[in-house]
Amino acid sequence: MITVVGTGTGAPPPARAEAALAGAGLVVGGRRHLAAVRVPGTAERIVLGPLAPALDAIERHLDKHGDAQPVVVLASGDPGFFGIVRALAERFGPESLAVSPGVSSVATAFARLGLTWDDAVVVSAHGRDLRTAVNVCRAHPKVAVLTGPGAGPAELGAALAYRSGERVLVVASSLGDPGGERVERVTPAEAATRDWGPAVSVVLCLDESRAVAPVRTVAGPPEGPARWALAETDFAHRDSMITKFEVRALALARLGPRRGDLVWDVGSGSGSVAVECARFGAAVTAIEKTRDGVERIRANAAAHGVDVQVVHGAAPTVLSDLDDPDAVFIGGGGRELPVIVTACARRARRAVVVAMAALDRVPAVREALTGAGFDCEGVLLQSSRLAPLPGDVTRLAATNPVFLLWGVRPPASTEGVPQ
């Protein structure tokens, strides 16, 4: 049996560690954890650094001594929450673990602010690509980011300082240390200019206007919309200039927007596709060249309670200032459409979806997608909707046909993928 003790956010481990340590033959933990407890003189100590050597040492100890000399692992916070329990369970099996949890840094940080966190998104940037955490912070009003080297408050702030909406970062350092604990509110731009050092426990990213959520039944953010491909009447639009719901349904299926993604909606118009992608939890940037279109997109996003960052300008010129997307929807472009598709395809990590009304643009768009290394498919969508007639009868009213082409980057292909 391996006893795993979560020390919480305080410096010394809790009293419950004492009994487990008394008969231990091997004690594994961070340097400060080992210094704060009484390890038996006969027990071997291992200071946690790289995880693999520590796991190998535990396995050798168990093979040699079995249950005669128990193993104790000391870990910060709650070791079952983005902690060492996962690695231990994968290596030795969950049935071999006796876990005593502590209070996680996330719970402590929210407690310091007097906020519930049953509706928060928790994302780890420790040893992981920071872009996922950045996109989650852009899309959700209450996010906790577990930081690491090269992915701390400064890097997160730098990524969010530009077009991040009304976000504030709460940087919690040395949580539980009576002499060193700090909880500081800063803007992303302010966070980017600071050297925060190694004591940061967690960073909260908040849209404070939406930080207090209604009563929840299921913890975590909403899993996704109960319905999608909303009716055109659910959006403000001009002269029926909106992606019809039949087209939007297939476009969403091919875009696959999800939490942690960044989606571009180029030539956004009413922003219907942008809003629907945001409802699935993706971070979304809408590009629109008309001023009234920009205001319309913002109004539609607000009406549906989602964040959509709107860029006023014409593609492909304004695209160079944007972060690389996972997926792109292109619903406008005119004569410049093949150039726009090429620019988007060069930077999209996963997929590009293009909606067109003009038949003569299809070959050039297909060539642009295949030329960027995408597998390209497409359909002509032509639907007829039920429409009432006088006399309590119904007819079929045809909608305008739309070509939908999509390119998907092959899984094994890395050519042209932003690194």
C-alpha positions in Angstrom: 0.0 0.0 0.0 1.2 3.5 -0.9 -0.1 6.2 1.4 -0.6 9.6 -0.4 -1.0 12.6 1.9 -2.2 15.9 0.5 -0.7 18.6 2.6 -3.2 21.3 1.5 -2.0 24.8 0.8 -0.2 25.3 4.1 3.6 24.8 4.6 3.6 22.0 7.2 1.7 18.7 6.4 -1.4 18.0 8.5 -1.3 15.9 11.7 -2.7 12.9 9.9 0.7 12.5 8.1 2.3 11.6 11.4 0.8 8.1 11.8 1.6 7.2 8.2 5.2 8.4 8.5 5.9 6.5 11.8 6.3 3.1 10.1 7.4 4.3 6.6 10.3 2.7 4.9 10.3 5.2 1.9 9.1 8.8 2.0 8.7 10.8 -1.2 8.0 14.5 -1.3 9.1 18.0 -2.2 12.0 19.4 -0.3 9.8 21.7 1.9 7.5 18.8 2.7 10.3 16.5 3.8 11.8 19.3 5.9 8.5 19.9 7.7 7.9 16.3 8.9 9.7 13.8 11.2 10.9 11.1 8.8 12.1 8.0 10.7 15.9 7.7 10.6 15.6 4.3 9.0 13.5 5.5 6.1 14.8 6.3 2.7 14.0 9.8 1.4 13.4 10.8 -2.2 13.1 14.5 -3.1 10.5 14.9 -5.9 11.8 16.3 -9.1 11.3 14.5 -12.4 8.4 12.1 -11.8 9.7 9.0 -13.6 12.8 8.4 -11.4 10.6 8.7 -8.3 8.1 6.1 -9.6 10.9 3.8 -10.5 12.4 4.1 -7.0 8.9 3.4 -5.5 8.6 0.3 -7.6 12.0 -1.0 -6.7 11.2 -0.5 -3.0 7.9 -2.3 -3.2 9.5 -5.2 -5.1 12.2 -5.5 -2.4 10.2 -4.9 0.8 6.5 -5.3 -0.1 4.2 -4.2 2.8 6.9 -4.6 5.4 8.2 -1.1 4.8 5.3 1.1 3.6 5.7 4.0 1.1 4.4 7.5 2.0 4.1 10.2 -0.7 3.7 13.8 0.4 2.1 16.2 -2.1 0.8 19.7 -2.2 -2.8 20.6 -2.1 -5.2 17.8 -3.1 -3.0 15.0 -4.8 -6.1 13.7 -6.6 -6.7 17.0 -8.4 -4.2 17.5 -11.2 -1.8 15.7 -8.8 0.4 12.7 -8.4 -2.5 10.3 -7.7 -3.0 9.9 -11.5 0.6 8.8 -12.1 0.6 6.5 -9.1 -2.7 4.9 -10.1 -1.5 4.3 -13.6 1.7 2.7 -12.4 0.6 0.7 -9.4 -3.2 0.6 -9.7 -5.7 2.6 -7.7 -6.4 -0.3 -5.3 -2.8 0.1 -4.0 -3.3 3.7 -2.9 -4.6 5.1 0.4 -5.2 8.8 -0.4 -5.7 11.5 2.2 -6.7 14.6 0.3 -5.9 18.2 1.3 -7.4 21.5 0.2 -6.4 22.4 -3.3 -4.9 25.7 -4.3 -7.9 26.3 -6.5 -10.4 25.9 -3.7 -8.3 28.1 -1.4 -7.9 30.9 -4.0 -11.6 31.1 -4.6 -12.2 31.1 -0.9 -9.9 34.1 -0.5 -12.2 36.0 -2.9 -15.4 34.8 -1.3 -16.5 33.2 -4.6 -17.9 29.7 -5.3 -16.1 27.7 -7.9 -18.7 25.0 -8.8 -19.1 26.8 -12.1 -15.4 27.4 -12.8 -13.3 25.9 -15.5 -10.0 24.5 -14.2 -7.1 24.2 -16.7 -3.5 23.1 -16.2 -0.7 24.9 -18.0 1.9 23.0 -16.0 4.1 21.2 -18.6 1.4 21.8 -21.2 0.8 24.2 -24.1 -0.3 27.5 -22.8 -2.7 28.2 -25.7 -5.4 25.9 -24.3 -5.5 27.8 -21.1 -5.5 31.1 -23.0 -8.4 30.1 -25.1 -10.4 28.8 -22.1 -9.8 32.2 -20.4 -11.0 34.0 -23.4 -14.2 32.0 -23.6 -15.3 31.6 -20.0 -16.0 34.1 -17.2 -14.4 32.1 -14.3 -11.2 30.1 -14.9 -8.5 28.8 -12.6 -5.1 28.2 -14.3 -2.5 25.9 -12.7 0.7 27.4 -13.7 4.3 26.2 -14.3 7.7 27.3 -15.7 7.2 29.3 -18.8 3.4 29.3 -18.3 2.9 31.7 -15.4 1.0 34.9 -14.8 3.4 37.0 -17.0 3.0 34.7 -20.0 -0.8 34.3 -19.5 -1.2 38.1 -19.1 0.8 38.8 -22.3 -1.4 36.4 -24.2 -4.6 37.9 -22.8 -3.6 41.6 -22.9 -4.8 42.0 -26.5 -8.5 41.5 -27.2 -9.2 39.6 -24.0 -12.4 41.5 -23.0 -12.9 42.8 -19.5 -10.8 40.2 -17.7 -8.9 40.5 -14.4 -6.2 38.1 -13.2 -6.0 37.2 -9.6 -2.5 35.8 -8.8 -2.4 33.7 -5.7 1.1 33.1 -4.3 2.3 31.0 -1.3 -1.2 30.1 -0.3 -1.4 28.9 3.3 1.9 30.5 4.3 1.0 33.0 7.1 4.1 35.1 6.4 4.2 35.0 2.6 0.7 34.6 1.2 -0.3 37.1 -1.5 -3.5 37.5 -3.5 -3.2 40.2 -6.0 -5.7 41.6 -8.6 -4.1 42.8 -11.8 -5.0 43.4 -15.4 -3.5 41.0 -18.0 -1.2 43.9 -19.2 0.0 44.5 -15.7 0.6 40.8 -15.1 2.7 40.6 -18.3 5.3 43.2 -17.0 5.9 41.5 -13.6 8.5 38.9 -12.5 6.3 36.7 -10.3 8.9 34.2 -9.1 8.4 30.6 -8.2 5.8 31.0 -5.4 2.7 31.3 -7.6 0.1 28.7 -6.6 -2.7 29.4 -9.1 -4.0 32.2 -11.3 -7.7 33.0 -11.6 -9.0 34.7 -14.7 -12.3 36.4 -14.1 -15.0 38.4 -15.9 -16.1 40.0 -12.7 -19.4 41.1 -14.1 -20.3 37.4 -14.5 -18.3 35.9 -11.6 -21.3 35.2 -9.4 -23.3 32.4 -11.0 -26.9 31.2 -10.2 -27.4 28.1 -8.1 -26.0 25.1 -9.8 -27.0 21.4 -9.8 -24.1 20.0 -11.8 -20.6 21.3 -11.1 -18.5 22.8 -13.9 -19.4 25.1 -16.8 -22.3 24.1 -19.1 -21.3 21.1 -21.2 -22.7 22.7 -24.4 -25.9 24.1 -25.8 -29.1 22.1 -25.5 -29.8 23.0 -29.1 -27.8 24.5 -32.0 -28.3 25.6 -35.6 -30.6 28.2 -34.2 -33.3 29.8 -36.3 -32.4 33.0 -38.1 -34.9 34.8 -36.0 -32.7 34.2 -33.0 -30.2 36.7 -34.4 -30.3 40.3 -35.5 -29.3 40.5 -39.2 -29.6 42.7 -42.2 -31.7 41.8 -45.2 -31.5 38.1 -44.6 -27.7 38.3 -44.7 -27.2 35.4 -42.4 -25.9 31.8 -42.7 -29.1 29.7 -42.8 -29.6 27.2 -40.1 -29.3 24.2 -42.4 -25.9 25.4 -43.6 -24.9 26.4 -40.1 -25.7 22.9 -38.8 -23.3 21.2 -41.2 -20.6 23.9 -40.7 -20.7 23.4 -37.0 -20.3 19.7 -37.4 -17.2 20.1 -39.6 -15.7 22.9 -37.4 -16.1 20.9 -34.2 -15.8 23.8 -31.8 -14.9 22.8 -28.3 -13.5 24.1 -25.0 -9.8 25.2 -25.4 -10.2 25.8 -29.2 -9.9 29.1 -31.0 -12.2 29.6 -34.0 -12.2 32.4 -36.6 -15.4 33.5 -38.2 -14.2 35.4 -41.3 -16.7 37.7 -43.0 -18.9 37.2 -39.9 -21.9 39.3 -41.0 -24.4 38.8 -38.2 -22.0 36.6 -36.2 -24.4 33.6 -36.1 -21.6 31.1 -36.7 -19.3 32.9 -34.2 -22.0 32.9 -31.5 -22.9 29.2 -32.0 -19.2 28.2 -31.8 -18.9 30.3 -28.5 -21.9 28.5 -27.1 -19.9 25.2 -27.5 -17.2 26.7 -25.2 -14.7 27.7 -27.9 -12.9 31.1 -27.9 -14.0 32.9 -31.0 -12.7 35.8 -33.0 -15.1 37.3 -35.6 -13.7 39.4 -38.5 -16.1 41.8 -40.1 -15.3 44.8 -42.4 -18.5 46.8 -41.9 -19.0 49.0 -38.8 -22.7 48.2 -38.5 -21.8 44.5 -38.8 -19.4 44.8 -35.9 -22.0 46.3 -33.7 -24.5 43.6 -34.8 -22.1 40.8 -33.9 -21.5 42.3 -30.5 -25.2 42.6 -29.9 -25.9 39.0 -30.9 -23.1 37.7 -28.7 -24.4 39.7 -25.7 -28.0 38.4 -26.4 -26.8 34.8 -26.2 -24.5 35.4 -23.2 -21.2 34.5 -24.8 -17.9 36.2 -25.5 -17.0 36.9 -29.1 -14.0 39.1 -29.8 -14.8 41.2 -32.9 -12.1 42.6 -35.2 -13.1 45.4 -37.5 -11.3 45.1 -40.8 -10.9 43.2 -44.0 -9.4 39.8 -44.5 -6.7 38.7 -45.2 -5.0 42.0 -44.1 -6.2 41.9 -40.4 -5.5 38.2 -39.9 -1.8 38.6 -39.4 -2.4 40.2 -35.9 -4.5 37.2 -34.7 -3.4 34.1 -32.9 -3.4 30.9 -34.9 -6.9 29.2 -35.0 -7.9 25.6 -34.6 -10.7 26.0 -37.1 -11.9 28.7 -39.4 -15.3 29.4 -41.0 -15.4 31.7 -44.0 -18.7 33.1 -45.0 -17.7 36.1 -47.1 -14.9 37.3 -49.3 -16.1 38.2 -52.7 -13.4 38.2 -55.4 -10.7 37.9 -52.7 -12.1 34.6 -51.4 -9.4 32.3 -52.7 -6.7 34.5 -51.2 -8.5 34.6 -47.9 -9.0 30.8 -47.9 -5.2 30.3 -48.6 -4.3 32.7 -45.8 -6.6 30.9 -43.3 -5.6 27.4 -44.5 -1.9 28.1 -43.9 -2.6 28.8 -40.2 -5.5 26.6 -39.3 -4.5 23.7 -37.1 -7.5 21.4 -37.9 -10.1 22.6 -40.3 -11.4 25.3 -42.7 -15.1 25.5 -43.7 -16.2 27.8 -46.6 -19.7 28.7 -47.5 -20.4 30.1 -51.0 -23.4 31.0 -53.1 -21.4 31.4 -56.4 -20.6 28.2 -58.4 -17.6 29.7 -60.2 -15.7 30.2 -56.9 -15.8 26.5 -55.9 -12.8 25.3 -58.0 -10.5 28.1 -56.7 -11.5 27.5 -53.1 -11.0 23.7 -53.5 -7.6 24.3 -55.0 -6.6 26.6 -52.1 -7.6 24.0 -49.5 -5.9 21.1 -51.2 -2.8 23.3 -51.9 -2.5 23.9 -48.2 -2.4 20.1 -47.5 -6.0 19.7 -46.5 -8.3 16.8 -47.4 -11.2 18.6 -49.1 -14.8 17.6 -49.4 -18.0 19.5 -50.1 -21.7 19.5 -50.8 -24.4 21.6 -52.4 -27.0 22.3 -49.8 -30.5 23.0 -51.2 -33.4 22.8 -48.8 -37.1 23.5 -48.9 -38.9 24.6 -45.8 -42.5 24.2 -44.8 -44.4 27.4 -45.4 -48.1 28.2 -44.8 -50.6 29.0 -47.5 -54.1 30.5 -47.2 -56.7 27.9 -46.5 -54.7 26.1 -43.8 -52.5 24.3 -46.3 -48.7 24.1 -46.5 -46.2 24.4 -49.4 -42.5 23.9 -49.7 -40.5 27.1 -50.0 -37.0 26.6 -51.5 -34.0 28.4 -50.0 -31.1 29.6 -52.0 -28.6 26.8 -52.7 -25.2 27.1 -50.9 -22.0 25.3 -51.6 -20.2 24.2 -48.4 -16.6 23.1 -48.8 -14.4 21.9 -45.9 -10.8 21.1 -45.6 -9.5 18.9 -42.8 -5.8 18.6 -42.1 -4.7 14.9 -42.2 -3.7 13.7 -38.7 -0.2 12.6 -39.8 0.5 15.9 -41.6 2.6 18.6 -39.9 3.4 20.6 -43.0 2.1 24.2 -42.6 0.8 23.6 -39.0 1.7 26.4 -36.7 4.1 25.2 -33.9 
